[in-house]
Protein backbone atom coordinates (compact mmCIF):
# COMPACT_ATOMS: atom_id res chain seq x y z
CA UNK A 1 0.00 0.00 0.00
CA UNK A 2 1.43 3.34 -1.05
CA UNK A 3 1.87 6.00 1.66
CA UNK A 4 -0.65 8.86 1.77
CA UNK A 5 0.71 12.02 0.10
CA UNK A 6 1.64 14.63 2.70
CA UNK A 7 2.86 17.72 0.84
CA UNK A 8 0.38 20.59 0.51
CA UNK A 9 1.57 23.62 -1.49
CA UNK A 10 -0.40 26.82 -0.92
CA UNK A 11 -0.65 29.46 -3.63
CA UNK A 12 -1.82 32.70 -2.07
CA UNK A 13 -2.62 36.11 -3.43
CA UNK A 14 -0.39 38.66 -1.63
CA UNK A 15 -3.22 41.20 -1.86
CA UNK A 16 -5.96 38.90 -0.57
CA UNK A 17 -3.57 37.40 1.97
CA UNK A 18 -2.43 40.59 3.70
CA UNK A 19 -3.11 41.88 7.23
CA UNK A 20 -5.42 39.73 9.34
CA UNK A 21 -5.83 37.37 6.39
CA UNK A 22 -2.10 36.65 6.53
CA UNK A 23 -2.56 35.61 10.14
CA UNK A 24 -5.25 33.20 8.95
CA UNK A 25 -2.79 31.78 6.44
CA UNK A 26 -0.23 31.20 9.17
CA UNK A 27 -2.89 29.52 11.29
CA UNK A 28 -3.75 27.27 8.34
CA UNK A 29 -0.10 26.28 8.07
CA UNK A 30 -0.04 25.49 11.80
CA UNK A 31 -3.21 23.40 11.56
CA UNK A 32 -1.89 21.44 8.58
CA UNK A 33 1.36 20.70 10.36
CA UNK A 34 -0.52 19.52 13.45
CA UNK A 35 -2.33 17.07 11.14
CA UNK A 36 1.06 15.65 10.06
CA UNK A 37 0.89 17.31 6.65
CA UNK A 38 3.69 19.34 5.05
CA UNK A 39 2.40 22.75 3.91
CA UNK A 40 4.49 25.27 2.00
CA UNK A 41 3.49 28.83 1.13
CA UNK A 42 4.07 30.31 -2.33
CA UNK A 43 3.27 33.89 -3.26
CA UNK A 44 5.25 33.70 -6.52
CA UNK A 45 3.69 31.41 -9.09
CA UNK A 46 6.93 30.62 -10.87
CA UNK A 47 8.40 29.22 -7.65
CA UNK A 48 5.43 26.93 -7.15
CA UNK A 49 5.66 25.81 -10.77
CA UNK A 50 9.34 24.97 -10.31
CA UNK A 51 8.58 23.16 -7.04
CA UNK A 52 5.92 20.99 -8.72
CA UNK A 53 8.29 20.14 -11.58
CA UNK A 54 10.35 18.07 -9.15
CA UNK A 55 9.00 14.49 -9.37
CA UNK A 56 9.28 13.86 -5.63
CA UNK A 57 7.13 16.89 -4.87
CA UNK A 58 4.49 16.17 -7.52
CA UNK A 59 4.15 12.53 -6.50
CA UNK A 60 3.80 13.39 -2.82
CA UNK A 61 1.37 16.30 -3.42
CA UNK A 62 -1.92 15.62 -1.64
CA UNK A 63 -3.63 18.69 -3.13
CA UNK A 64 -2.90 22.31 -3.92
CA UNK A 65 -4.54 25.03 -1.85
CA UNK A 66 -5.79 28.17 -3.61
CA UNK A 67 -5.75 30.84 -0.88
CA UNK A 68 -7.50 33.98 -2.11
CA UNK A 69 -10.55 34.82 -4.19
CA UNK A 70 -12.06 33.26 -7.28
CA UNK A 71 -9.26 34.74 -9.39
CA UNK A 72 -6.69 32.75 -7.41
CA UNK A 73 -8.75 29.57 -7.85
CA UNK A 74 -8.93 30.20 -11.60
CA UNK A 75 -5.19 30.76 -11.78
CA UNK A 76 -4.53 27.44 -10.00
CA UNK A 77 -6.93 25.59 -12.32
CA UNK A 78 -5.11 26.96 -15.36
CA UNK A 79 -1.54 26.53 -14.13
CA UNK A 80 -1.72 23.13 -12.41
CA UNK A 81 -4.26 20.88 -14.16
CA UNK A 82 -4.57 17.37 -12.81
CA UNK A 83 -4.02 18.25 -9.14
CA UNK A 84 -6.89 18.19 -6.62
CA UNK A 85 -7.72 21.72 -5.45
CA UNK A 86 -8.62 22.84 -1.94
CA UNK A 87 -9.93 26.39 -1.54
CA UNK A 88 -9.06 28.64 1.39
CA UNK A 89 -11.34 31.63 0.70
CA UNK A 90 -9.76 35.02 1.38
CA UNK A 91 -11.16 37.16 -1.43
CA UNK A 92 -14.10 39.53 -1.88
CA UNK A 93 -16.76 37.11 -3.14
CA UNK A 94 -15.36 33.54 -2.94
CA UNK A 95 -18.28 32.28 -5.03
CA UNK A 96 -16.91 28.81 -5.74
CA UNK A 97 -16.04 28.27 -2.07
CA UNK A 98 -19.60 29.18 -1.08
CA UNK A 99 -20.97 26.83 -3.73
CA UNK A 100 -18.86 23.98 -2.33
CA UNK A 101 -19.67 24.80 1.32
CA UNK A 102 -16.16 25.91 2.30
CA UNK A 103 -15.59 28.64 4.90
CA UNK A 104 -12.57 30.84 5.59
CA UNK A 105 -11.65 28.57 8.48
CA UNK A 106 -8.18 27.05 8.90
CA UNK A 107 -9.70 24.28 11.01
CA UNK A 108 -12.38 23.36 8.46
CA UNK A 109 -10.03 23.42 5.46
CA UNK A 110 -7.52 21.25 7.33
CA UNK A 111 -10.26 18.78 8.27
CA UNK A 112 -11.43 18.62 4.64
CA UNK A 113 -7.94 17.88 3.38
CA UNK A 114 -7.44 15.18 6.01
CA UNK A 115 -10.81 13.59 5.16
CA UNK A 116 -9.87 13.69 1.48
CA UNK A 117 -13.29 13.70 -0.15
CA UNK A 118 -13.04 14.91 -3.75
CA UNK A 119 -15.84 16.21 -5.94
CA UNK A 120 -15.31 16.30 -9.72
CA UNK A 121 -16.65 19.38 -11.49
CA UNK A 122 -16.83 20.40 -15.11
CA UNK A 123 -14.62 23.24 -16.22
CA UNK A 124 -15.13 25.42 -19.25
CA UNK A 125 -12.65 27.01 -21.59
CA UNK A 126 -12.93 30.42 -23.17
CA UNK A 127 -10.42 30.18 -25.99
CA UNK A 128 -7.50 28.67 -24.02
CA UNK A 129 -8.43 29.86 -20.51
CA UNK A 130 -10.19 27.53 -18.07
CA UNK A 131 -12.89 28.75 -15.72
CA UNK A 132 -15.14 27.12 -13.14
CA UNK A 133 -18.02 29.52 -12.48
CA UNK A 134 -19.19 31.67 -15.37
CA UNK A 135 -18.34 33.96 -18.26
CA UNK A 136 -20.27 36.67 -20.02
CA UNK A 137 -20.23 38.93 -23.07
CA UNK A 138 -21.81 42.36 -23.09
CA UNK A 139 -22.87 44.90 -20.50
CA UNK A 140 -21.62 43.28 -17.28
CA UNK A 141 -18.32 42.35 -18.94
CA UNK A 142 -17.97 46.03 -19.91
CA UNK A 143 -18.42 46.93 -16.22
CA UNK A 144 -15.70 44.43 -15.27
CA UNK A 145 -13.31 45.83 -17.90
CA UNK A 146 -13.93 49.39 -16.73
CA UNK A 147 -13.52 48.48 -13.05
CA UNK A 148 -10.20 46.74 -13.60
CA UNK A 149 -8.92 49.54 -15.84
CA UNK A 150 -9.45 52.00 -12.97
CA UNK A 151 -8.09 49.63 -10.31
CA UNK A 152 -5.55 51.06 -7.88
CA UNK A 153 -5.70 48.40 -5.16
CA UNK A 154 -7.96 45.70 -3.76
CA UNK A 155 -11.38 45.51 -5.50
CA UNK A 156 -14.50 45.42 -3.32
CA UNK A 157 -18.18 45.35 -4.23
CA UNK A 158 -18.27 49.15 -3.89
CA UNK A 159 -15.58 49.39 -6.59
CA UNK A 160 -18.21 48.46 -9.19
CA UNK A 161 -20.71 51.26 -8.44
CA UNK A 162 -19.16 54.11 -10.44
CA UNK A 163 -18.09 51.88 -13.40
CA UNK A 164 -21.65 50.48 -13.52
CA UNK A 165 -23.10 54.00 -13.71
CA UNK A 166 -20.60 55.01 -16.40
CA UNK A 167 -21.38 51.89 -18.42
CA UNK A 168 -25.13 52.50 -18.16
CA UNK A 169 -24.57 55.96 -19.64
CA UNK A 170 -22.12 55.01 -22.38
CA UNK A 171 -22.53 51.36 -23.45
CA UNK A 172 -23.91 50.95 -27.01
CA UNK A 173 -25.17 47.31 -26.85
CA UNK A 174 -23.60 45.77 -29.98
CA UNK A 175 -25.52 42.66 -31.13
CA UNK A 176 -24.12 39.21 -30.35
CA UNK A 177 -24.54 36.06 -32.43
CA UNK A 178 -24.35 32.75 -30.55
CA UNK A 179 -23.84 29.49 -32.44
CA UNK A 180 -24.63 26.59 -30.07
CA UNK A 181 -23.06 23.18 -30.67
CA UNK A 182 -23.59 22.31 -34.37
CA UNK A 183 -26.34 24.86 -35.07
CA UNK A 184 -25.93 26.80 -38.31
CA UNK A 185 -28.40 29.54 -37.35
CA UNK A 186 -27.35 31.80 -34.46
CA UNK A 187 -29.31 33.09 -31.51
CA UNK A 188 -29.07 36.85 -31.16
CA UNK A 189 -29.00 39.21 -28.19
CA UNK A 190 -26.94 41.91 -26.46
CA UNK A 191 -25.92 40.25 -23.18
CA UNK A 192 -24.92 36.59 -22.88
CA UNK A 193 -24.29 34.79 -19.58
CA UNK A 194 -22.58 31.38 -19.62
CA UNK A 195 -23.01 29.67 -16.24
CA UNK A 196 -21.23 26.47 -15.19
CA UNK A 197 -22.25 26.42 -11.50
CA UNK A 198 -25.11 28.24 -9.79
CA UNK A 199 -22.95 30.84 -8.09
CA UNK A 200 -22.86 34.52 -8.94
CA UNK A 201 -21.98 37.85 -7.35
CA UNK A 202 -24.40 39.15 -4.69
CA UNK A 203 -26.19 35.80 -4.80
CA UNK A 204 -28.07 36.74 -7.99
CA UNK A 205 -29.77 33.62 -9.43
CA UNK A 206 -28.64 34.02 -13.04
CA UNK A 207 -29.09 30.31 -13.88
CA UNK A 208 -30.46 28.24 -11.02
CA UNK A 209 -30.45 25.07 -13.10
CA UNK A 210 -26.66 25.14 -13.67
CA UNK A 211 -25.15 21.99 -12.14
CA UNK A 212 -21.43 21.94 -12.84
CA UNK A 213 -21.35 18.19 -13.40
CA UNK A 214 -23.67 17.58 -16.36
CA UNK A 215 -21.26 18.27 -19.22
CA UNK A 216 -23.26 21.35 -20.24
CA UNK A 217 -23.13 25.10 -19.68
CA UNK A 218 -26.31 27.09 -19.04
CA UNK A 219 -26.81 30.07 -21.35
CA UNK A 220 -28.99 33.09 -20.59
CA UNK A 221 -29.25 35.45 -23.55
CA UNK A 222 -30.82 38.87 -22.96
CA UNK A 223 -32.10 40.35 -26.21
CA UNK A 224 -33.24 43.96 -25.72
CA UNK A 225 -30.70 46.83 -25.98
CA UNK A 226 -30.81 50.01 -23.84
CA UNK A 227 -30.02 51.13 -20.32
CA UNK A 228 -33.71 50.82 -19.44
CA UNK A 229 -33.73 47.14 -20.37
CA UNK A 230 -30.47 46.48 -18.50
CA UNK A 231 -32.00 47.93 -15.33
CA UNK A 232 -35.17 45.92 -16.00
CA UNK A 233 -33.15 42.73 -16.49
CA UNK A 234 -31.16 43.34 -13.29
CA UNK A 235 -34.39 43.79 -11.34
CA UNK A 236 -35.86 40.60 -12.81
CA UNK A 237 -32.66 38.64 -12.09
CA UNK A 238 -32.71 39.94 -8.51
CA UNK A 239 -36.32 38.71 -8.20
CA UNK A 240 -35.43 35.42 -9.91
CA UNK A 241 -38.12 35.91 -12.59
CA UNK A 242 -35.99 36.76 -15.64
CA UNK A 243 -36.14 33.25 -17.11
CA UNK A 244 -39.89 33.68 -17.75
CA UNK A 245 -39.39 36.81 -19.87
CA UNK A 246 -40.06 36.40 -23.62
CA UNK A 247 -36.89 38.38 -24.45
CA UNK A 248 -34.59 36.14 -22.38
CA UNK A 249 -33.50 32.84 -23.94
CA UNK A 250 -32.60 30.01 -21.55
CA UNK A 251 -30.75 27.10 -23.15
CA UNK A 252 -27.87 24.67 -22.58
CA UNK A 253 -24.98 23.64 -24.78
CA UNK A 254 -21.56 22.03 -24.67
CA UNK A 255 -19.93 24.36 -27.20
CA UNK A 256 -20.72 27.99 -28.04
CA UNK A 257 -19.19 30.30 -30.62
CA UNK A 258 -19.81 34.02 -30.07
CA UNK A 259 -19.50 36.51 -32.92
CA UNK A 260 -20.27 40.20 -33.32
CA UNK A 261 -19.77 42.93 -35.91
CA UNK A 262 -17.57 44.89 -33.51
CA UNK A 263 -15.52 43.73 -30.51
CA UNK A 264 -17.65 43.15 -27.41
CA UNK A 265 -16.01 42.79 -23.96
CA UNK A 266 -15.80 39.37 -22.33
CA UNK A 267 -15.19 38.45 -18.67
CA UNK A 268 -14.42 35.22 -16.80
CA UNK A 269 -15.29 34.86 -13.10
CA UNK A 270 -15.10 38.63 -12.61
CA UNK A 271 -11.85 39.22 -14.51
CA UNK A 272 -11.46 40.76 -17.99
CA UNK A 273 -11.03 38.11 -20.68
CA UNK A 274 -10.61 39.98 -23.93
CA UNK A 275 -13.17 40.60 -26.65
CA UNK A 276 -15.34 38.77 -29.13
CA UNK A 277 -15.12 36.70 -31.26
CA UNK A 278 -14.64 33.88 -28.80
CA UNK A 279 -15.53 30.24 -28.21
CA UNK A 280 -16.59 28.44 -25.04
CA UNK A 281 -16.34 24.69 -24.52
CA UNK A 282 -17.22 22.40 -21.62
CA UNK A 283 -14.55 20.06 -20.21
CA UNK A 284 -16.54 17.38 -18.36
CA UNK A 285 -15.23 16.48 -14.87
CA UNK A 286 -11.95 18.28 -15.63
CA UNK A 287 -11.13 19.25 -12.02
CA UNK A 288 -11.43 17.72 -8.56
CA UNK A 289 -12.13 19.84 -5.49
CA UNK A 290 -11.72 18.99 -1.83
CA UNK A 291 -15.21 19.23 -0.32
CA UNK A 292 -17.02 18.55 2.99
CA UNK A 293 -17.29 14.81 3.64
CA UNK A 294 -20.99 14.98 4.49
CA UNK A 295 -21.79 16.23 1.00
CA UNK A 296 -23.53 19.38 2.26
CA UNK A 297 -22.30 21.68 -0.49
CA UNK A 298 -24.04 24.54 -2.16
CA UNK A 299 -24.58 22.54 -5.33
C-alpha positions in Angstrom: 0.0 0.0 0.0 1.4 3.3 -1.0 1.9 6.0 1.7 -0.7 8.9 1.8 0.7 12.0 0.1 1.6 14.6 2.7 2.9 17.7 0.8 0.4 20.6 0.5 1.6 23.6 -1.5 -0.4 26.8 -0.9 -0.7 29.5 -3.6 -1.8 32.7 -2.1 -2.6 36.1 -3.4 -0.4 38.7 -1.6 -3.2 41.2 -1.9 -6.0 38.9 -0.6 -3.6 37.4 2.0 -2.4 40.6 3.7 -3.1 41.9 7.2 -5.4 39.7 9.3 -5.8 37.4 6.4 -2.1 36.6 6.5 -2.6 35.6 10.1 -5.3 33.2 9.0 -2.8 31.8 6.4 -0.2 31.2 9.2 -2.9 29.5 11.3 -3.7 27.3 8.3 -0.1 26.3 8.1 0.0 25.5 11.8 -3.2 23.4 11.6 -1.9 21.4 8.6 1.4 20.7 10.4 -0.5 19.5 13.4 -2.3 17.1 11.1 1.1 15.6 10.1 0.9 17.3 6.6 3.7 19.3 5.0 2.4 22.8 3.9 4.5 25.3 2.0 3.5 28.8 1.1 4.1 30.3 -2.3 3.3 33.9 -3.3 5.3 33.7 -6.5 3.7 31.4 -9.1 6.9 30.6 -10.9 8.4 29.2 -7.7 5.4 26.9 -7.1 5.7 25.8 -10.8 9.3 25.0 -10.3 8.6 23.2 -7.0 5.9 21.0 -8.7 8.3 20.1 -11.6 10.3 18.1 -9.1 9.0 14.5 -9.4 9.3 13.9 -5.6 7.1 16.9 -4.9 4.5 16.2 -7.5 4.2 12.5 -6.5 3.8 13.4 -2.8 1.4 16.3 -3.4 -1.9 15.6 -1.6 -3.6 18.7 -3.1 -2.9 22.3 -3.9 -4.5 25.0 -1.8 -5.8 28.2 -3.6 -5.7 30.8 -0.9 -7.5 34.0 -2.1 -10.5 34.8 -4.2 -12.1 33.3 -7.3 -9.3 34.7 -9.4 -6.7 32.7 -7.4 -8.7 29.6 -7.9 -8.9 30.2 -11.6 -5.2 30.8 -11.8 -4.5 27.4 -10.0 -6.9 25.6 -12.3 -5.1 27.0 -15.4 -1.5 26.5 -14.1 -1.7 23.1 -12.4 -4.3 20.9 -14.2 -4.6 17.4 -12.8 -4.0 18.3 -9.1 -6.9 18.2 -6.6 -7.7 21.7 -5.5 -8.6 22.8 -1.9 -9.9 26.4 -1.5 -9.1 28.6 1.4 -11.3 31.6 0.7 -9.8 35.0 1.4 -11.2 37.2 -1.4 -14.1 39.5 -1.9 -16.8 37.1 -3.1 -15.4 33.5 -2.9 -18.3 32.3 -5.0 -16.9 28.8 -5.7 -16.0 28.3 -2.1 -19.6 29.2 -1.1 -21.0 26.8 -3.7 -18.9 24.0 -2.3 -19.7 24.8 1.3 -16.2 25.9 2.3 -15.6 28.6 4.9 -12.6 30.8 5.6 -11.7 28.6 8.5 -8.2 27.0 8.9 -9.7 24.3 11.0 -12.4 23.4 8.5 -10.0 23.4 5.5 -7.5 21.2 7.3 -10.3 18.8 8.3 -11.4 18.6 4.6 -7.9 17.9 3.4 -7.4 15.2 6.0 -10.8 13.6 5.2 -9.9 13.7 1.5 -13.3 13.7 -0.2 -13.0 14.9 -3.8 -15.8 16.2 -5.9 -15.3 16.3 -9.7 -16.7 19.4 -11.5 -16.8 20.4 -15.1 -14.6 23.2 -16.2 -15.1 25.4 -19.3 -12.6 27.0 -21.6 -12.9 30.4 -23.2 -10.4 30.2 -26.0 -7.5 28.7 -24.0 -8.4 29.9 -20.5 -10.2 27.5 -18.1 -12.9 28.7 -15.7 -15.1 27.1 -13.1 -18.0 29.5 -12.5 -19.2 31.7 -15.4 -18.3 34.0 -18.3 -20.3 36.7 -20.0 -20.2 38.9 -23.1 -21.8 42.4 -23.1 -22.9 44.9 -20.5 -21.6 43.3 -17.3 -18.3 42.4 -18.9 -18.0 46.0 -19.9 -18.4 46.9 -16.2 -15.7 44.4 -15.3 -13.3 45.8 -17.9 -13.9 49.4 -16.7 -13.5 48.5 -13.0 -10.2 46.7 -13.6 -8.9 49.5 -15.8 -9.4 52.0 -13.0 -8.1 49.6 -10.3 -5.5 51.1 -7.9 -5.7 48.4 -5.2 -8.0 45.7 -3.8 -11.4 45.5 -5.5 -14.5 45.4 -3.3 -18.2 45.4 -4.2 -18.3 49.1 -3.9 -15.6 49.4 -6.6 -18.2 48.5 -9.2 -20.7 51.3 -8.4 -19.2 54.1 -10.4 -18.1 51.9 -13.4 -21.6 50.5 -13.5 -23.1 54.0 -13.7 -20.6 55.0 -16.4 -21.4 51.9 -18.4 -25.1 52.5 -18.2 -24.6 56.0 -19.6 -22.1 55.0 -22.4 -22.5 51.4 -23.5 -23.9 50.9 -27.0 -25.2 47.3 -26.8 -23.6 45.8 -30.0 -25.5 42.7 -31.1 -24.1 39.2 -30.4 -24.5 36.1 -32.4 -24.4 32.7 -30.6 -23.8 29.5 -32.4 -24.6 26.6 -30.1 -23.1 23.2 -30.7 -23.6 22.3 -34.4 -26.3 24.9 -35.1 -25.9 26.8 -38.3 -28.4 29.5 -37.3 -27.3 31.8 -34.5 -29.3 33.1 -31.5 -29.1 36.9 -31.2 -29.0 39.2 -28.2 -26.9 41.9 -26.5 -25.9 40.2 -23.2 -24.9 36.6 -22.9 -24.3 34.8 -19.6 -22.6 31.4 -19.6 -23.0 29.7 -16.2 -21.2 26.5 -15.2 -22.2 26.4 -11.5 -25.1 28.2 -9.8 -22.9 30.8 -8.1 -22.9 34.5 -8.9 -22.0 37.9 -7.3 -24.4 39.1 -4.7 -26.2 35.8 -4.8 -28.1 36.7 -8.0 -29.8 33.6 -9.4 -28.6 34.0 -13.0 -29.1 30.3 -13.9 -30.5 28.2 -11.0 -30.4 25.1 -13.1 -26.7 25.1 -13.7 -25.2 22.0 -12.1 -21.4 21.9 -12.8 -21.3 18.2 -13.4 -23.7 17.6 -16.4 -21.3 18.3 -19.2 -23.3 21.4 -20.2 -23.1 25.1 -19.7 -26.3 27.1 -19.0 -26.8 30.1 -21.3 -29.0 33.1 -20.6 -29.3 35.4 -23.6 -30.8 38.9 -23.0 -32.1 40.3 -26.2 -33.2 44.0 -25.7 -30.7 46.8 -26.0 -30.8 50.0 -23.8 -30.0 51.1 -20.3 -33.7 50.8 -19.4 -33.7 47.1 -20.4 -30.5 46.5 -18.5 -32.0 47.9 -15.3 -35.2 45.9 -16.0 -33.2 42.7 -16.5 -31.2 43.3 -13.3 -34.4 43.8 -11.3 -35.9 40.6 -12.8 -32.7 38.6 -12.1 -32.7 39.9 -8.5 -36.3 38.7 -8.2 -35.4 35.4 -9.9 -38.1 35.9 -12.6 -36.0 36.8 -15.6 -36.1 33.3 -17.1 -39.9 33.7 -17.7 -39.4 36.8 -19.9 -40.1 36.4 -23.6 -36.9 38.4 -24.4 -34.6 36.1 -22.4 -33.5 32.8 -23.9 -32.6 30.0 -21.6 -30.8 27.1 -23.1 -27.9 24.7 -22.6 -25.0 23.6 -24.8 -21.6 22.0 -24.7 -19.9 24.4 -27.2 -20.7 28.0 -28.0 -19.2 30.3 -30.6 -19.8 34.0 -30.1 -19.5 36.5 -32.9 -20.3 40.2 -33.3 -19.8 42.9 -35.9 -17.6 44.9 -33.5 -15.5 43.7 -30.5 -17.6 43.1 -27.4 -16.0 42.8 -24.0 -15.8 39.4 -22.3 -15.2 38.4 -18.7 -14.4 35.2 -16.8 -15.3 34.9 -13.1 -15.1 38.6 -12.6 -11.9 39.2 -14.5 -11.5 40.8 -18.0 -11.0 38.1 -20.7 -10.6 40.0 -23.9 -13.2 40.6 -26.6 -15.3 38.8 -29.1 -15.1 36.7 -31.3 -14.6 33.9 -28.8 -15.5 30.2 -28.2 -16.6 28.4 -25.0 -16.3 24.7 -24.5 -17.2 22.4 -21.6 -14.5 20.1 -20.2 -16.5 17.4 -18.4 -15.2 16.5 -14.9 -11.9 18.3 -15.6 -11.1 19.2 -12.0 -11.4 17.7 -8.6 -12.1 19.8 -5.5 -11.7 19.0 -1.8 -15.2 19.2 -0.3 -17.0 18.5 3.0 -17.3 14.8 3.6 -21.0 15.0 4.5 -21.8 16.2 1.0 -23.5 19.4 2.3 -22.3 21.7 -0.5 -24.0 24.5 -2.2 -24.6 22.5 -5.3 
